[in-house]
């Protein structure tokens, strides 16, 4: 999926829920289940969404876009094969 489409779909999803960008975490990965459910402790039935980006570069640009909007997240600087962009609404059970 291209940059604009991923941005539009994530923002559309976020807008369905109350809160600010700072209430969300946006990351990139190549293993969605591990990142969401094991690392971040997101409930499988919780408020989260993911998309496959066309390239690693697109995934990183999407993440940078949301980090600039003040979502939580950790920028991945090194070269990776991460093309899955994910976002979840943080709560008392997620990490962070």
C-alpha atoms as one frame of an Amber mdcrd trajectory, in Angstrom:
protein
   0.000   0.000   0.000   1.312   3.466  -0.813   2.115   6.246   1.685  -1.034
   8.348   1.217  -3.365   5.368   1.413  -1.819   4.022   4.627  -1.961   7.484
   6.237  -5.575   8.001   5.206  -6.692   4.593   6.488  -4.903   4.872   9.827
  -6.200   8.399  10.430  -9.709   7.319   9.474  -9.486   4.482  11.994  -8.082
   6.753  14.723 -10.896   9.242  14.204 -13.448   6.592  15.175 -12.166   6.780
  18.751 -11.904   9.685  21.172  -8.519  11.083  22.028  -5.442  12.700  20.590
  -2.527  11.410  18.563  -0.643  11.058  21.843  -3.109   8.318  22.854  -1.769
   6.113  20.058   1.354   4.093  19.330   2.489   3.678  15.712   5.218   1.250
  14.785   6.617  -0.885  12.001   7.556  -4.550  12.045   7.926  -7.728  10.052
   6.183  -9.813  12.743   2.846  -8.257  13.674   1.744 -10.905  16.191   4.984
 -10.676  18.166   5.028  -6.868  18.255   1.364  -6.287  19.068   0.493  -9.156
  21.332   3.789 -10.116  22.973   5.865  -6.913  23.069   3.091  -4.307  23.448
   0.543  -6.533  25.234  -2.328  -5.362  22.986  -5.547  -7.329  23.362  -6.365
  -9.180  20.135  -9.888  -7.717  20.336  -8.534  -4.281  21.240  -8.287  -1.077
  19.254  -5.565  -1.670  16.672  -5.050  -1.708  12.930  -2.282  -2.703  10.524
  -1.396  -2.403   6.857   1.323  -3.719   4.605   3.324  -0.892   3.035   4.663
  -1.165  -0.515   8.256  -0.849   0.711  10.295  -0.483   3.881  10.838   3.163
   2.937   7.084   3.786   2.780   6.602   2.106   6.176   9.290   4.297   7.760
   7.825   7.470   6.220   4.377   6.585   7.568   5.821   6.059  11.025   7.746
   9.347  10.844   4.551  11.143   9.787   2.710   9.908  12.870   5.652  10.500
  15.217   5.663  14.108  13.984   1.978  14.236  14.983   3.105  13.186  18.496
   2.031   9.561  18.567   4.135   7.287  20.684   6.587   5.017  18.890  10.216
   4.142  18.394  11.846   5.145  15.130  13.786   2.329  13.499  16.954   3.827
  11.991  18.740   0.735  10.746  18.014  -1.108   7.513  15.249  -3.672   8.045
  12.655  -5.551   6.059   9.869  -3.983   8.115   6.893  -3.271   5.864   3.969
  -3.747   8.245   2.689  -0.511   9.779   0.574  -0.901  12.912  -1.233   1.454
  15.250  -2.986   0.834  18.526  -4.704   2.952  21.104  -2.739   2.789  24.321
  -4.395   1.798  27.579  -3.409   0.683  31.071  -2.597  -2.845  29.863  -0.434
  -1.978  26.833   3.317  -1.399  26.848   3.621   1.518  26.420
